[in-house]
C-alpha cells in the first residue's frame, strides 16, 4: 500500500533503515537456523554468513540524523543544548533497552532456569567491553559514545567540530601500528577508537553537506534500486571475504555505503510505501527484540515441520520475528515514549526544556 510522501521526512532514509533492519533479522535467522540442532546449513547460509554492511548504514545514518535534527540548517547553530539532546536520546533509547533486557531474561529463565546477570549489567550500564544481552545491544554502546562526542563538539562547544572528525578517523592510526583487523579487541582503547567511528564521521560529513541541499530528485523505483544496491553490497563483502567491522572492510565498502546513503538522502520516490515507512519507524524495536524470538520460533518449527528446508524455516522465523518486533514498537515502545521521563526524573531540568512542556 502506498501514500503520498509525508512532508519533513526523508523517505529514502526510512527505506534504508527498514532494509538494513530486515536484512539483519534475515541474517540472524538464517545463521541460527543453520545450527545443527535446528535445520543445519541451507542454500542461503553462505550468502548470509556474517554481517555485510547493514550495521554500517546504521552508524552512518546516526551521524547524518544527529546533524540534521539538532542543528539549524541555515546557520549551523545548535537547536538543542547538549543536555537536552542527551536527555532526549536517553528517553528514546534506554526504556526499550531495559525492556528488552527484562524480556530476554524472562525467556532465558523459562528455557534454562537462569538469568544472565553480568550480560544484563553490561547492557544497562553501556559497559564498553564484554558480552551483552540481547547480543545486538553491542551496537548501542557505540551509539552512546557517538551521542557524547556529538553533544560535546556540536552542541556544547560547536567550534570543536573538527576535533570530532579527527577522533572519528583516529582508528586509521591502527594501520600504522599493524592493528585494525578486528572491530573489538576486548579493550577499552580498542572500543573507544573503533573503526566504526569512521562511519559516524562520514555520516556527520553527509549531514553537513545536506545543509546546502536545495531539493530532492524524484527517483522512480527508488526502493527497488536501494534493495538491489544493498544486496549487491552484501554480495561484494561475501565474495571478498571481508570481516565484519574490520578496518579493511569499512574502508573497502565506504564508497558504496556513502553512495547508497546519498541516494537515499537526496532522492524521493513518486509514491511512498506505508509498509517501509512503518518498518523504518519500528526499526529500533525490531532490531533490539528480534533475537529474543528467533530460537523459540525455530524450536517450534523443528517440532511441527522437521522436514522444512533451512531457507524456508529461516525466512519464516525472520517474518514472525519482524512482526513481533513491530508489535513491540506499537505496544511497548510508543507507550514508553509517551511517559514524561524528564518530568518524573528531574522536574527542574524538564522545566528548562521548552519541548518538554
C-alpha positions in Angstrom: 0.0 0.0 0.0 1.3 3.4 -0.9 0.6 7.0 0.0 1.9 10.4 -1.0 5.2 11.4 0.5 4.9 12.9 4.0 6.4 16.4 4.4 9.5 16.9 6.5 10.5 13.3 6.2 13.4 11.9 4.2 11.7 8.9 2.8 14.8 7.2 1.4 16.4 7.1 4.8 13.3 5.4 6.3 13.6 2.9 3.4 17.3 2.3 4.0 16.8 1.9 7.8 14.0 -0.6 7.2 16.0 -2.5 4.6 19.0 -2.7 6.9 16.9 -3.8 9.8 15.1 -6.5 7.9 18.3 -7.8 6.5 19.8 -8.0 10.0 16.8 -10.1 11.1 17.1 -12.3 8.0 20.9 -12.7 8.5 20.5 -13.7 12.2 17.6 -16.0 11.4 19.5 -17.9 8.7 22.6 -18.1 10.8 20.6 -19.5 13.8 18.5 -21.9 11.6 21.8 -23.3 10.2 22.8 -24.6 13.6 22.8 -28.5 13.6 20.2 -28.5 16.5 17.7 -26.7 14.2 17.8 -27.3 10.5 21.5 -27.3 9.5 23.2 -25.3 6.7 21.0 -24.5 3.8 21.1 -22.8 0.4 21.2 -19.3 1.8 23.6 -19.9 4.7 26.8 -18.9 2.9 25.4 -15.7 1.4 24.1 -14.6 4.8 27.1 -15.6 6.8 28.2 -12.7 9.0 27.4 -9.0 8.7 27.7 -7.3 5.3 27.1 -3.6 5.6 23.7 -3.4 7.3 25.1 -2.3 10.6 27.4 0.2 8.8 24.4 2.0 7.5 23.0 2.5 11.0 26.2 4.2 12.1 26.4 6.5 9.0 22.7 7.4 9.4 23.2 8.2 13.1 25.8 10.9 12.3 23.7 12.3 9.5 20.5 12.4 11.5 22.2 14.0 14.5 23.4 16.9 12.4 20.0 17.4 10.6 17.9 17.1 13.7 20.0 19.0 16.3 21.5 21.9 14.3 19.9 24.8 12.3 20.2 24.1 8.6 20.7 27.8 7.7 23.1 28.9 10.4 24.6 25.6 11.6 23.9 26.7 15.2 22.6 24.2 17.8 18.9 23.9 18.1 19.3 22.0 21.4 21.6 22.2 24.3 23.9 19.3 25.0 21.8 18.4 28.0 18.5 18.5 26.0 20.0 16.3 23.3 21.4 13.7 25.7 18.1 13.6 27.7 16.1 13.1 24.5 18.4 10.3 23.4 18.2 8.6 26.8 14.4 8.8 26.7 14.4 7.2 23.2 17.0 4.5 23.8 17.0 3.4 27.5 13.4 2.4 28.3 13.1 -0.1 25.4 16.6 -1.3 26.0 15.8 -2.2 29.6 12.5 -3.8 28.5 14.5 -6.0 26.1 16.9 -7.0 28.8 14.0 -8.0 31.1 12.2 -9.9 28.3 15.4 -11.7 27.3 16.0 -12.9 30.9 12.4 -14.0 31.2 12.9 -16.1 28.0 16.2 -17.4 29.3 14.8 -18.3 32.7 11.8 -20.0 31.1 14.1 -22.2 28.9 17.0 -22.9 31.1 16.1 -21.7 34.6 18.7 -19.0 34.8 19.3 -15.3 34.0 22.4 -13.5 32.6 23.2 -11.1 35.4 26.6 -9.9 34.1 25.4 -9.5 30.5 22.4 -7.6 31.7 24.5 -5.3 33.9 26.9 -4.6 31.0 23.9 -3.7 28.7 22.1 -1.4 31.0 25.3 0.4 32.0 26.6 0.6 28.4 29.8 -1.1 29.6 32.2 -0.9 26.7 33.6 -4.5 26.7 32.2 -7.9 27.2 29.1 -9.8 26.1 25.7 -8.1 26.4 22.1 -9.2 26.1 20.4 -9.3 23.7 23.6 -9.7 21.8 22.7 -6.9 19.3 22.9 -4.4 22.1 26.7 -4.1 21.4 25.8 -1.5 18.8 24.0 0.7 21.3 27.1 1.2 23.4 28.8 2.6 20.3 25.9 4.9 19.7 26.2 6.2 23.3 29.8 7.2 22.6 28.6 8.9 19.4 26.0 10.8 21.4 28.5 12.0 23.9 31.1 13.1 21.3 28.5 14.8 19.1 26.9 16.7 22.1 30.4 17.9 23.1 31.7 19.0 19.7 28.5 20.3 18.0 26.1 21.4 20.8 28.2 22.3 23.9 31.2 23.7 22.1 30.4 23.9 18.3 33.8 25.2 17.5 35.2 21.8 18.4 33.5 20.0 15.5 36.8 19.4 13.6 38.1 17.6 16.7 35.2 15.2 16.3 36.3 14.4 12.8 39.9 13.8 14.0 38.5 11.4 16.6 36.4 9.6 14.1 39.5 9.0 11.9 41.8 8.1 14.8 41.4 4.4 14.2 43.2 4.8 10.9 46.4 5.1 13.0 45.9 1.5 13.8 47.0 0.7 10.3 50.4 2.2 11.0 50.6 0.2 14.2 49.7 -3.0 12.4 46.4 -3.3 14.2 42.8 -2.9 13.0 41.9 -6.4 12.0 39.0 -6.7 14.4 36.4 -4.1 15.4 36.6 -5.2 19.0 39.8 -6.4 20.6 38.2 -6.6 24.0 39.9 -3.5 25.4 38.5 -0.1 26.3 41.0 1.7 24.0 40.0 -0.6 21.1 36.4 0.2 21.8 36.9 4.0 22.0 38.9 4.1 18.8 36.9 1.6 16.8 36.8 1.7 13.0 33.1 2.2 13.3 33.9 5.8 14.4 34.9 6.4 10.8 31.4 5.7 9.6 29.9 8.0 12.2 32.2 10.7 10.9 31.1 10.0 7.4 27.5 10.5 8.5 28.4 13.8 10.1 30.0 15.0 6.8 26.9 14.0 4.8 24.8 15.8 7.3 26.9 18.9 7.0 26.7 18.7 3.2 22.9 18.5 3.3 22.8 22.0 4.8 23.4 23.2 1.2 20.7 20.9 -0.1 18.1 22.8 -2.2 15.7 20.0 -3.2 15.3 16.3 -3.9 15.4 14.5 -7.2 12.4 12.2 -7.8 13.6 8.7 -8.5 11.1 6.2 -9.9 11.8 2.7 -8.5 13.8 4.2 -5.6 13.0 1.2 -3.3 14.0 -1.4 -5.9 17.2 0.4 -6.5 18.1 0.5 -2.8 17.2 -3.2 -2.4 19.5 -4.1 -5.4 22.3 -1.9 -4.1 22.2 -3.2 -0.5 22.1 -6.8 -1.6 24.9 -6.1 -4.1 26.9 -4.7 -1.2 26.4 -8.0 0.7 27.5 -10.0 -2.4 30.7 -8.0 -2.6 31.5 -8.4 1.1 31.0 -12.2 0.8 32.9 -12.5 -2.4 36.0 -10.8 -1.0 35.5 -12.4 2.4 35.7 -9.1 4.3 35.4 -9.4 8.1 32.6 -7.5 9.7 33.7 -4.4 11.5 37.3 -4.7 10.4 39.1 -1.6 9.3 39.7 -3.2 5.9 36.0 -3.9 5.4 34.9 -0.4 6.5 37.4 1.3 4.2 36.6 -1.0 1.3 32.9 -0.6 1.4 32.9 3.1 2.3 32.4 4.4 -1.3 29.4 2.1 -1.6 27.8 2.8 1.8 28.3 6.6 1.2 26.8 6.3 -2.3 23.8 4.3 -1.2 23.2 6.7 1.7 23.4 9.7 -0.6 20.9 8.1 -3.0 18.5 7.5 0.0 19.0 11.1 1.3 18.9 13.1 -1.9 16.1 11.3 -3.9 12.5 10.6 -3.2 10.0 8.1 -4.7 6.9 9.3 -6.6 4.8 7.2 -4.2 5.6 6.2 -0.6 5.3 2.7 0.7 3.5 2.7 4.0 4.9 -0.7 4.9 8.5 0.5 4.5 7.8 3.7 6.4 6.2 1.7 9.2 9.2 -0.7 9.3 11.6 2.3 9.4 9.7 3.8 12.3 9.8 0.5 14.1 13.4 -0.3 13.2 14.8 0.1 16.8 12.2 -2.2 18.3 12.6 -4.8 15.6 16.4 -4.7 15.8 16.5 -4.9 19.6 13.8 -7.5 20.2 14.1 -10.0 17.3 16.9 -12.1 18.9 14.6 -12.9 21.8 12.1 -14.5 19.4 14.3 -16.4 17.0 15.2 -19.5 19.0 11.7 -20.3 20.3 10.2 -19.9 16.8 12.9 -22.2 15.3 12.4 -24.8 18.1 8.7 -24.8 17.4 9.3 -25.2 13.6 11.6 -28.2 14.3 8.7 -29.9 16.1 5.8 -29.1 13.8 7.7 -29.2 10.4 11.0 -31.0 10.9 11.4 -31.6 7.1 11.2 -27.9 6.3 14.2 -26.5 4.4 16.6 -24.2 6.3 15.8 -21.3 4.0 12.0 -21.6 4.5 12.5 -22.0 8.2 14.8 -19.1 8.5 12.6 -16.8 6.3 9.5 -17.8 8.3 11.4 -17.1 11.5 12.5 -13.7 10.2 9.0 -12.7 9.1 7.5 -13.7 12.5 10.3 -12.0 14.4 9.9 -8.8 12.4 6.2 -8.8 13.1 6.7 -9.4 16.8 9.3 -6.6 16.8 6.8 -4.3 15.2 4.3 -5.3 17.8 6.9 -4.3 20.4 7.1 -0.9 18.7 3.3 -0.3 18.8 2.5 -1.9 22.1 5.6 -1.0 24.1 8.0 1.5 22.5 5.3 4.0 21.6 3.8 3.8 25.1 7.2 4.2 26.8 7.8 7.3 24.6 4.6 8.9 26.0 5.9 8.8 29.6 7.3 12.2 30.7 10.6 10.8 31.9 12.2 14.2 32.2 9.4 15.4 34.5 9.4 12.2 36.5 13.2 12.1 37.0 14.1 15.8 37.0 11.2 18.3 37.1 13.6 21.2 37.3 15.6 20.1 34.2 12.4 19.5 32.3 11.1 23.0 33.0 14.2 24.4 31.3 13.4 22.4 28.1 10.5 24.1 26.2 9.9 20.9 24.2 9.1 19.0 27.4 6.1 21.3 28.1 
